[in-house]
Amino acid sequence: MLLNLHSYFSLRFGTLSLQDLISGMRAGGYDTAVLTDINNSSGALDFIKMGREAGLNLLAGMEFRDGDQLCFVTIAKNEQGFREINEYRTKLNMENRTTPARAPEFEQVFVIYPFSRINTFQLRNFEYIGIRPSERTRVQLLERKLLDRCVILAPVSFRRADYTLHRQLRAIDNNLLISQLEREQVAAEDEVFVAKVKLLQLFSELPQLLANTNRILGQCSFSFDFTSVKNKTTFTDNRYNDKQLLHKYCMEGFAKRYGKNDGIAADRIQRELEIIENLRFSSYFLITDDICRHARSRSFYYVGRGSGANSAVAYCLGITDVDPIALDLPFERFLNPKRKSPPDFDVDFSWNERDEMYTYIFNRYQTGHTALMGAMSTFRSRSILRELGKVYGLPKAEIDRLVHEPEHMLNKNEVTNTILSVYNRMADFPNQRTIHASGVLISEEPLTCYSAMDNPPKGLPTMQFDMYVAEDIGFEKFDILSQRGIGHIKDCRTIVRENLGVVIDTDNPKRFFEDDNIAAQLRSANTIGCFYIESPAMRQLLTKLHCDDYLTLVAASSIIRPGVASSGMMGEYIRRHHDPSTVAYPHPVFKEQLEETYGVMVYQEDVMKIANAYGGLDMADADVLRRMMSGKYRSKDHLIEIEDKFFSNCKTKGYDEKISREIWRQMESFAGYSFNKAHSASYAVESYQSLFLKTYYPLEFMVAVLNNYGGFYNRKVYVNEARISGGTICLPCVNQSIFNTSIQGKDIYLGFDCLQNLEGKLARRIISERERYGAYQSMGDFVKRTQAGLEQVIILIRVGALRFTGLGKKELLWEAHLLMSRHKPAVVGMVLFETESRKPILPPLEEDILEDYYDEMELIGFCVTGTLFDLAKSDYRGDMPSKELHLHEGKTVRVVGDFICEKFVKTKHRDQMKFGTFLDAEGHFFDTVHFPQTLVKYPLRGAGIYLIEGKVIVEYGCPSIEVLRCAKMPLKPDPRSE
């Protein structure tokens, strides 16, 4: 009989989880309650499901507020009422409207207003007045007819001990000091669980209110079906037509992918089609296929990946480019007769084309039936301390000390003690609703049957619940992802056609697997710019594996993941790869199941195989382990149950417990990180497509990388890569450059987009004016036609963009100041007769190349006409170039490098160590290892030229330097400031 429960989904207001609410109901003797979170229904269905499992009668509603002002509380009589509430909240959100004081004409919803509204208007049949325990003495004198419209309203928002936490959350929400909170901005202190017996006693003199409360609750019931699939059930509005259409499309693709006479593939596809139809998933495949067909019609390149690549049907449809038959990928990993929820397709699009794909999906499928998946960001560790520090008015320095040195003696005071006392309670509290990185829901019924929708900055309706709730109620999302690697591939094809007149195709990438030149490129780890295989760690792994084939790259794509690396199995895999004869299987099951990967669990499927074949788990429980690894399973109790079952089975089989514990540890270490094999294969396919372009069209490929704003590294690295690949790097030029980077033969012109502080409007005007009326003839001509201001012209002069005039920068600066001091805005465009103004005759002005270098560093971020080595005071460049390091294994050497990036790692003792990546004077990479003791004495301090002394270590042909000492080298002074 509790009509107004708030969970912590009443963001920055409630402090109780859904489980806390259920526990509180049981402890208080309640069997019926309504979850009415503020302006959202994020937790409603989850709450109802948990209540069923607990044997409670739980209902759904919503509290509507306008800011801090309570307007009314709604209670759904049934599923239709829940939809009405969600539709109304969604309408307010999508129209950016505040909540009005009066509820609309609901049909299956009860509305409860606060006591202060009792004489405001005539109540309709579904409307009531809520009386709080603290207000009961004020209503005893009301007329009978008014008492008939009153119900007991005993809100629950927090535990009694959590009132301080509630006030802190309200201060965070209102961005106020906690001392500045007004009374109406916080809940009353009595919004806690009161035992049912006590609540009845409080209202014993108002039996009519109890009767009214029970009466409206008696009219409410929820029979929500959590087992049925909620996704759109048909594509053609007819299951038979879906089946026929899917078969037709599949056979068309089969002829292209396998040829018409491949009996093995034909049998596999027939079996898959039967399973798909029997499980009623034809529409899911057809909708994904429809999305991909639209992308192809727009010439959008995409990559289908994830477990969907286990499907030969998906391969024939063109959803993926991975041949699951060639890789022996089981379809059952993606879809099997025991699976009750739809499979999950992941499709990557270019970062700058995904929004158009969203537009297509939302226009193609019914309004109200399509939405983005929601997500919930939570309060985490340091952010909790910072937020609480601010509401107590702590200076930044004190907050920093509290964050980084929590045990410091100066942290021991009343305020910090208060902050730390609620720290653990706030951990993982929902903080704000946001958008899932890629998920889209397409439903059969209107989505408001399941929750209200928000209107975030993207402007697309977004569910108020996350993927866990979606899965629990029968949804499976379509993952429409984006990445820059796809942009590299698409744009490179266009650039090659424009620069070289060659039309290239990256489809059907199997041919790349047999290309000797691509194999050599991969083996050399010359992979800068290539999707997923360009990071320092990945290039080191490729070198250590001597990787030059597709299957090894598939494995590398998975063993690089933290789960495999942290378990020690990455190093073991490399050792066994080089000498398979040394493989010692911990049990015959490992040889039987994992011989392809030398007995090492590399993929999610491998863990499932071992859990089943060694630990005796059935495939359903093995799949729970797999879902645990991908972060898609919430039931910790179920996992503990599986663990107990695993070790019980091992004991029954007489296995050595020590071996079983080690095997379980390896499986656990995958949690949240490992790939399924199909996913790794998809990544490897895209890597090969990038490798093909980098091998045969290196300059055009680097231009494409730059125009998609890089990948793992910053812009300087990709410019360096283009230079050492034979390109001539040209500074921006007003007569040659476009907005982004362009190539003419081997001349690569940086675009105006690389210039810091240059106005985008001016950059585009420079280009459009040049295209309409031709090249600029002089600086005066440029200024007249573009109407550029003096500050912007100075930027262009300093970066060399007006070098076409043949004048030095200093002469141009003199001319600019003279011209601009008397220049009056003129009509943009060409003039009929050009008159030359007289220019002053200047004495010879000294030029210093160092000024150019510093100008480039300031305006672009790095040297273009030179390198940072040209700015070093010392000419010393080390004992040898980095390409000779492998010849000096075990020796202590000195090298000089330009810092590129670093990676932090915690040791077993929680000390910090680093891995560094540098470029040598020839533009080649080398890697360093900085152990904790050395790092403390000789820290890396960001960008600069470093002199490094250390011992050369070579592992499987991959050299690195264990640093003994390092320090930044001084640079030549900036002559511009002298």
N, C-alpha and C positions, 0 to 999 in steps of 0.2 A: 504493500500500500504506500510505497514511497514514489511520489510522482515527479521528483525533480533531482535525479542523480547527476552529478558532474564528474566525469573522469578527467584524467590529465590531458585528454584530447580537447577539453576546454582550455585552449592553449594559454599558458602563463596565468592560469586562474586555479584550476583544479590540481590536486596533488596525488590523486588515487588512480592506480592502474585499474583495468577492468577486473583483474583477479582480486585486487584489493576490495573493490566494490562487492564482489560476490562473497568474499570472506566476511566483510562487514555485515552483509545481509544475514548470513548464517549465524554470526555471533549475536546479532540483534533479534533473531527470531522471525525474520521476514521471509516470505516466499514469493512475493510479487513486487516488482519495482519497474520504473521507467527510466531509461537513460536519455537525458535531455541535455546533451552538450551544447555549448554556446555557439550558435550559428553554424553548426556542422553536424554531420552524421557519420564521421569517420569510423567510430567504434561500434556503431549500432548493431550491425549484423554479426560482428565478432562477439559482441556481448550476448546476443540472443543464442548464438551457437554454444558459447561457454555455459550459459545458464541451463540449456537443455541437458548438457552433460552433467551438470550439478543438480538436476532435478528441480530447478527453479522456474517460475513463470516470469520471464523477462520480456519487457516491451520496449518499443522505440518511440522517440519523439525528438523534439529540439527546442532549445530556449532561444528565442529571438531577442537580440539586443541591438540597440543603436549606440555604439560606443560603450560607455559604462552604464547606460540606462536600460533596465529591464523593460521590455515592451510586453511580451507574453510568452507563455510556455505552451507548446503543442504536444499532444499525445495521439499517436496513430491508433485508430481502432483496429486496423488490420493492414495488410500489405498495400491495399489501395490508398489508405490514409498515409502510410509512410511515403508512397510515391507523391501524393499531393504536397506533403511537407517539403520533400526534396525539390519538387518542381518550383515551389514558391521561393525557396531559398536560392535555387539556381537562377531564377528570373531576376531576383534582386541583385545577385552577383554579376550576372552577365550585362545587366543594364546599369551597373555601378550605382544602384539606388540604396539609400539608407532604409532601415526597417521602419515602417509607419507605426503609429500608436495603436491602430486597429487591425486585427487579422482579416484576411480575405474570407470569402464565402466558401469555407471548406465543406466537404460532404462527409468524409469519413475520418474526421479529426476533431478531438476535443481541444478547446483553447482555454487556458487559465490565465487571468490577468492578476497583477499584484493588488493587494488590498486597497492601495491608494486610489485605484480606479473604480471603486464600488459604485459611486454615484455619477460616473462620467457619461455613461450612455446606457441605452436599453440593451440588455444582454440577449443574444440570439440563443436558439435551442442548444447549440454546441458549446456555448461559452459559460465559463464559471469564474468565480473569484477565489484566489488562493489565500488561505489564512495560515500564517506561520504561528508556531507555538508562542512566540513573543507577542502576537497580536490577538490572541484568543479572548482576553478580557475586554477588548474593545468592540467585539462583535456580539457579545451576549445580549445586548439591548436592541439588536437589529430586528426589524420586522420579520415575520415568518417567511414571507415571500422572498426576502433577500437571503435568509439563511438557506433556503432551498437551492440557491445558486452558489453556495460556498462549499469548498472542499479543503481538506487538510493539505497544506503545502509545507513540507519539512525538507528543505534543500539539504543535500549532502555534497560537500566540495572538498573536504580534507579531514585528516585525523585531527584530534584536538591538539596533539603535539606538533602539528604541522602548520599552525596558524602563522608563525613567523615566516616559514617558507612560502606560504601563500602571499603574504605581504611583500616578500622579496620578489616573487614572480610578478606581482602587480606593478612594482616599481620598475622592473626591467621592461615590462610591456609598455608602460607610460613614459619610459625614459626619464624617470625622476629619481631624485634622492629619496630614500625610504621615508625620511622625515617630512617630505613634501606631499605625501599621499593624502588625498582628501577622503572623507568618510565614504562617499559614494563610489570611490574607485576600488574599494575592497569589500569583501563579503563580511557578513556579520559573524561574530565568533562562534555562534551556535550552529553553523552549517556543518554539523558533524553527525555521525550515526547516534541516534538515541534508541535504546532498546524499545521494541514494539510495545511491550507491557507499559513502559513509562509513557510512551507517546499516547497510548489509549487513555491512560490516567489523566494526562494533561488536557485531553479533549472530552473527558467523561461528562462534563456539563454541557457539551454540545453534540449530542448524539446524532443530530441531523447532518452534521459535517462528516461524521464517520460513515453514515449511511450513503451520503452522496458520493463520497470517495470510493466506497466499495461498489456502488452502482456503476460508476463510469469505468472502473477497472474491470468489472464483470462483463462489460460490453467489448472489451479489447482482447484480441487473441492473434498470435502470430504462428502461421504454419509454413514458414518459408522453407522451400526445398533446397537444401544445401548440396544435394547429390547430382542434380541435373546440370548439363552443360549450358552455360549462358551465352556462349558465342553465337554469332549468326549461324543459323542451322542450314541454310541453303544459299547457293549462289545464283541459281536460275529460278528460284521459287518452286523448285520441284526436285526431289531427291533423285528420281530416275534420270532426269535431264542432266543433273550434276554428274552422275555416274558416267553417262554417255560422253559428256563434254570432256571430263577428265581423261577418259580413255582415248578420245580422239587426239587431244593435245599431246598426251604421253606417247602415242604411237608416232606422231609427227616428229617428236624429239628423239625417239628411239632410233629412227632411221638415220638421223644426223649424228647422234652420239656413238652408236654401236654398229650401224649398218643393219640391213634387214635380216641377216642370216646368223646372228649371234644367239645361239640357242640358250646359253647360260644366262645371258642378260634378259632374254625374253621370259624365261621361267621366273627369274627374280622379280621382274616388273609385274608379271601376272600375279604372283604371290602378294606383292605389296599392294596392288590395286584391290585385291580381295579383302585384305586386312583393313585398308582405308575405308572401303565401302561398308564392311561389316560394323566398323566402329563409328560410322557416320561422320567421317572427317573429310569427305570429298570437298565440302565447301571451304574448309580451312585451307586446303591445297589450292583451290581455285581462286580464292581471294588473294592469297600470296602471289600466285601466278599472275593475276590481274594487275597487281601493283608492279610486278617486275616487267610485264608487257608494256605498261604505260612508260616505265623508265626507259625501256628500249626504244619506244616510239619517239621519245624526246632525246635520244642518243645519250642518256644518262648511264654512265658506267656504274655498276654495283657489284657487290660480293655477297652471296648467300653463304652463311657459315653456321657454326654451332652444330647441334646434333641433327639438324635438318639435312646436313651433308651425308648422313647415313642412308639417305633415301635415294634409290636409283630413279624413282619417279620424279623427285625434285631435280635430279641431274638432267633427266630428259626434258623436263619443262623449262630448264634454263634458270631455275631459281638458284642453283649452285653450280660451280665448275669443278666439283670434286667427284671423281668416279669411285663410288663406294665398293664396287665389285673388285676393281683393281687393288684397293687397299684392304679388302676383306673386312669392311665395316658392316656390322650387323644392323639390319633395319630395326630389329627389336629394341635397340638402344634408344631409338627415336620414338617408336610406336609399337606397342605390343598388345595382344588381345586382353591382357589383364589391366592395362592402363585405363583409368576412368576419366582422366582430364586430357584435353587436347594437347598436342605437341607444340613446341615453341620454335618458330622460324626467326632467325636473326638475319637481317639484310642491311648491309652497310651501303650508304650512299656518300657522295662527296659532301663535304662540310657546307659547300655553298649551293647545294641542290636539294638538300633534305627538306627545307621549308616548302619548296614547290611540290615535293612528294606528299607532304602533309596536306597541302591544299587539295591535291587530287583526291586523297583518301577521304577527307572530310566532305568534299563535294560529291564524290562517287557514292558514298554510303549515307544512309539516312541521317538527317539532322536529329540530334537527340539519341541516336544509336551509336555514335562514334565520339570518342573522347581520348585525351591523353591520360596515361596512367599517373596517378598521384604518387607522392612519396612523402616521407616525414623526416625532416631534419631534427636532430636531437641535440640537447646540451651535452657537450663532451669536455672532459678533463679541463684543459687550460681555459677554454671559453667560459666555463662555469665560474672560475675564480675571477676572470676579468669582468664578467657581467656583474657579479656580486660586489666586486671591489668598487665598481662605478656607482652602484646605488648607495654605497656607504661613503662616497666622496673621497675615496683614497687617491692620493696622487699616483701618477703613472709609475713612478719609481718604486713605490711601495707595492703596487700591484705586480710589477715585474719581479720584485723580490719574492713575493708570495708564490708566484707561478714557478720561478726557477729555483728558489731556495726555500721550500716550505718549512724546513726544520730550523731556519735561522732564528736566533734568539729574539730579534726585533719583531718577529711575527707573533710573538706571544702577547696578545693584548685582547681586550674585550671584543673589539670589532672583528679581528681576524678569527678569534675563537668562534664567534657567531657564524662567520662565513664557512669555516671548516666544519662546523657542526651539521650543516645541511648539504655539504659537498657530495657525500655519497648518496643522499636521497635524490639529488637532482640529476645524477649521472644517468644518461640515456632517456631523460624526460623528453617527450615531444616538445619541440621549440617552435617550429612553424611548418605549415604544409607547403610542399614544393612540387616539382614535376619530376617524374621518373626520367632517367637519362634518355630513354628511347621508346618506352612502351606505348602502344595504342590498343584500345579496346574497341571491338566492333561487335555489338550485341544484337540478339534477336528481339528482346524487349527493350523499351526505353530505358536508358541508363539510370534515370531517376528512380527506377524500381529498387536500386541498390545503394545509392547515396546521392547527396547533392553534389553539384559541380562548382568549382571555382573558376574565376576569370583572371588567370595570371597574365604577366606582361606579353606572352606570346599571343594572347587573344583567342586561344583555342580552349574550349571547355575541358576542364581537368577534374578527374574524379577526386573525391576527398579521402579515399582510402588508398593503401599501398598494395604492392604486388602480392604480399602474403595474404591479405584479406581477399584479394581478387581470386587467388588460387583456391582458398578455402570455400568460396561460394560458387566455384565452378567456372571461372574465367581462365583463359590463357591469352596472354597479350601477343600482339604482333610487335616485334622489336624492329623499329625503323631507326637505325643508327647512322652516325656520320663519322667520317674520318678524313684526314687530309691526304692519306696515301692514295685514295681513289682519285682525288683531284690531280695528283701528280701524274697518274697514268693517263687520264682523259686529256688533260691539257698538253701533255707531251706529244700525244698523237697529233693534235691540232698544230702545235709549234713545228713539228717535223714536216708536216704537209706544207706549211707556209714558208719555212726556211729552206727546205731541201726539195720540195715538190714531190715528196714520197708519201704514199698512202700506206699506213701500217695498221696491222690488226693484232690485238692482244687477246682475242677470243681463242677458244680451244687451246689452252696453254700447255697441253701435253707435249707438244712439239718442242717446247723450251727445255723439257727435262732431259732431252737427248742432245742438246746443243753443247759442243765442246767448249766454245768460247764463253758461254754463260757458266759452265761448270768451272772453268778457270777463274772467272770473276768471283764466283762464290767461294772457291777454295782459297783465294787470296784475301778474302774478307774485305774486299773493296766494295762496300755496300752502303756508303753514305747516301742518304736520301731514300733508300729502299725500305718499304714498309716492314716494320717489326724486326728487321735484321741489321739496323744501323747503329744501335746503342753500343757503347763500349763493351758492356758485358756480353752482348750477343756477338759482336765481332771477335771477341776473345774466344767464345765458345766455338764459333765456326772454325777458327784457326786451330784450336785444340782437337777438334774432331776431324780436321782436314776435310771438311764437309764439301762435297761436290756432286751430290745427287739428291733427288727429291725425297726419298724415304728418310735419309739422315736429317734433312732439313725439317721434315715433319716432326721427328723426334726432338730435334733441337728446339723447335717452337714450344714444346711442352716442358722439357727439362730445365729451361731457363727460368721457369716460373719459381717464385720463392718457396712454394711447398716442397718441390723436389730438391731444390738447392739446400734448403735448411735441414732437410733430413739426411744430407750427406750423399744422397743417391746420384746427384749430378756428377760429382767427381768419380763415383763408382762406375757410372755409365760410361764416362770417357775412358777410364782404364780398361773396361771390358771391351769397348768398341775397338780399341787398338790391339787387344790380345784376347779374343774370345776363348782361347784355350784355358785362360785363368779363371773362368767363371765357375764359382762354387755355389750351387743352388742350395738354399737353406732347407729345402724339402723338395721331393720329386714333383709336387704340384707346380712349383715355380718353373721347372723345365718344361712341363707339359703346357702351361698357360702363357709363359712369358719368354719363351726362347727368342722370339723376334727382338726383344729389348734386353737380352742378356740377363734375364731374371730380375730386372729393375722395374718397379712400378712407375711408369711414365705417364700413363693416361688414366682418366677416371675409370674407363672400362677395365683397366688392369686391376684397380682396387676392387671393383665388383667381382672380377674373376677370382681373385684370391679370397675375398670374403666368402664367396660361394664354395669354391673348390677346397680351400684349406680350412676356413672357419665354419663350414657347414651351414652358413646362412642361406635362406632361400633368396631368390633374385629380388623379391619385393623388399626385403630388409637390406639387401646389397644396394638397391636403388636408393633407399633412404640415406645410406652412407654417401652415395654419389651426390645426392641432393644437399647433404650437409656440406660437402666439399665446395659446392657452387654457391653456398649461402642462401639456399632457397627452402630451407626446412627449419621450422621454429621449435619443434617439440624436443626439448632437452630430455624429458622423461623417456621418450621413445628411444633416444640415442643411448641413454644409460641402459635401457632394457636390451638393446641390441648388443651393446658391449658385454653385458652379463651373459647373453646367449652365446656370443662368439667364444668367450673363454670357457664357458661350460662345455661347449662342443669340442673345443681343443683338448680339454681335460679328458673327456670321454674317449677321444681318439688316441689318448696316450702321448700327446705331443709334449716336448720339453717346454715348460712354462716360460723360460727365459727367451726362447726363440719366438714363441707366440707373442710375448710382450713387445719384442723388437718389431715384429711384423705389424702389430697394431699401432705402434709408434709411427712407423713409416706411413701407414694409412692416415693416421690423424694429422700428420704434418702437411698433408695435402689440403687441409681444410681451407676453403675459400680461394684457392689459387690454381688448382690443376685444371687442365683442359681435357675435354674429351678428344679422342683421336681425330674425329671429323673436323672439330674446330681447328686443331693444329694443322690438319691437311688444308683447310680453307686458307689459313694464314700463309702457309707455304706456297699455295698457288698464287696468291697475290704478290708474295715476295718474288716469285719467278717472273711474273709479269713486269714488275719494277726492274728486276735484274736484266731482263731482255732489253728494256729501254736504256738502262744505264750502260750496258755493254756496247750497244750499237749506235746509240745516239746520246752520248754522255753530256754534251753541251745543252742540247734541247731539254734533256731530262732535268738538269740542274736549274734551268730557267723555269721549268714547270714547278720544281720544288720551291723555288724562291717566290713564285707567284701564288702558291698556296700557303705562303708564310711558314715554310719550313716543316720540321718534324721534330726529332729529338733535340736537335742542336739549334743554336742561334744563327742568325743570318750570315755572320762572318764565316762560319764553317762552310756553308754552301757556296759562298763566293770563292773561298779558297779552293774548294773542290772543283769548281768550274775552271779556275785558273790553272791548276795542275793537270786538268784534263785537256788543256790546249786552248782554252778560250782567252780572248783579250778582254779584260774587264774595263769598261768605260764608265766614267762618271756620268751622272745625269746631264743631258744636253737639251736645251729648249728647241733645237731643230731636229733632234733624233729620237729622244726618249718619248715613251708613252707613260701612262699612269703607273703601270707595273713594269717588271723587267722584260726586255725584248732582245731578240738576237738577229743579227744580220750577218750571214756567213758565220764567221767565228768571233765577231765582235758582239759582246754582250753589254748592252746598255742598261744600267740600273735605272729604275723608274723613279718618278717623283714621289711614289709612296714610301721610298726609303728615307726621305728627307724629314728630319724632325723639325717641327714648327712651320713647315710650309703649308699654307692653307689648301685644303682639298679643292675648294671651288676654283682657286687660281690655277692649280695644276690641271684641272679639266679644261679651263678656259684656254690655257696655253696650247693644249692639244687641238681643241676644236677650232680655234682661230687659225692655227697653222694648216689644218686640213682644209679649211675653206679658202684661205687666201695665199697659201704658200709659205715658204720658209721666211724667217725673220732676217732682215738685212743688216740691222744694226741695233744697238741698245735702245736708241731713240725710237726706232721702229717698233721694237718689242714693247716698250713702255706705253706708247700710244695705242697699240692694238690690244694690249691685255689689261691696261689700266692698273697694273701692279703697283702697290705702294712701295715706298722706299725700303721699309724693313724687309719686305719679301724679296725685293730686287737684290738687296745686300746678301741674303741667304743664297740666292742663285749665283751671284758673283763668287762668293766665297767657296762654293762647292764646285766651281768651274763650269757651270751650266751655260755661261755666255762666252765660252772660249772660241766659238765660231767667229767672233769679231777679230781674233788675232791679237787682241790687246791683253796685257797682264792684268792681274786682279786689282792691283793698286791703281792702275790707270782707269780701270772700269769703275772703281769706287769713287775716284775723283769725278769722273764724268757723271755717275749716278747722282751724286750730291748736287752737282751743278745743275743737271737737268731737272731733277725732282724738286729743287728749290723754286723753280719757276714754272714747273710743268702744271698745266691746268687740264682737268679731265676733258677728253675729246671723245667723239663718237668712235666706238670700237669698230675696227675694220680697216680696210685699205682706203687711202685717200687718192684723189685723182692726180694731184701734183704734189710730190714730196719735196720739201725744202730743207736743206741742210743748215743747221745752226753752226755758228763758228765755235770751235773747240779751243780751249786754251792749250798752248804748247807747254808740256811738262818736261822737266829735266828727267834723265834716266832714273828709274826707281828700282831699288834693289829687290830681288826676289829670293826667297829662302824656301827650299823644298820642305823644311820642317814646318813652316807655317801651313803649307798645304796638308801635311799629315795631320796636324792638330785641328785644322778646319774640318777635315773629313771625320776625325774621331768625334768632334763636337756635333756635327750636323748629321752624320750617318751612323755613328756609333763604333766605327772601326776604320782602319786605314784601307783605302782602295788602291791608290796608286803605289803604295808600298805595303809594308807589314809592320807590326809592332816591333819587330827586331830592328828595323831601321831607326827606331827611336831610342834604342838602348844606348846608354853611354859607352858601354864596353863592346868591342868587336868580338869578344870571345863567344863561341857558339857550342862549346862542349868538346868532349874527347872524340866524338864520332856522330854521324847522323843516326837517327833512330832506326833506319832500315838495317844497320849493322849491329844492333844490340844483341841479336841472337848469337853472334860470333864471340861474345864476351861473357858467356854464362859463368856465374860464380865470382866474377871480378867486380871490384868497386870502381865505378865510373862516375864521371861528371857530365851532365847534359844540361842544355838550356832549352826551355820550353815556354810556349805561350799558353797560359792556362785557358782551358775550354770548359770543363765541368768537373764536378765532384759528386761522390755518392757517400752518404753517411751509413755506417753499419755499427750495430751494437755487438760487442763481444759477449761471450758467455758470462763474463763478470760485469756486464752492463757498462763497460767502458766504451768510449767512442773511438772508432777508427774510420779512415777514409780511403776511398779509391779515387785517384785523380786521372784526368785525361788532358794531354797537352799536344800542341803542334810544335814540331821542330822548325828550324829556319828554312827547310826545304818544303814545308807544308805537309809533312807526314805525321801521323799520330804516334804517340807512345803513351803507355799507361804506368801509373805509379801506385804503390801501396804504402799507406802511412799508418803504422801501428800506434796504439794509444800513447806509449811513452814518448815516441818521437814527435807525434802530433802536438803534444802539449808544449814541447820545446820549440818546435819549428812548424807553426800552424800555416795553413794555406789562408791567404787573405784576399781571395777574390781575383779579379782580372789583373793581368800583368805578366811580365817576363820573369821566370824563376830560374835560378841556378840550383840544380838538384844534384846531390851526391848520394849514391846508393849502390846496392848490390844487385846485379842482374840475375834474375830468376827466369828460367825458361821451362815452361810446362807444355809438353807435347808440341813444341815448336812455337809456342806463344810467349814472347818475352815481356817482362815487366820489371820495374825497378822498385826494390824494397828500400824506401827512403831512409837515409841516415841523417841527412841535413838538407835543408832547403831554405831559400830566402829570395825575396823579390830583388831583381836587379834595378838600379836607378835608371831613369829615363833622362834624355837630354831635355834641358829646360825649354819651355814653350817660348819661342822668340816673340810671339805676339804680345806677351805681357812685359817684355823688357823695355 
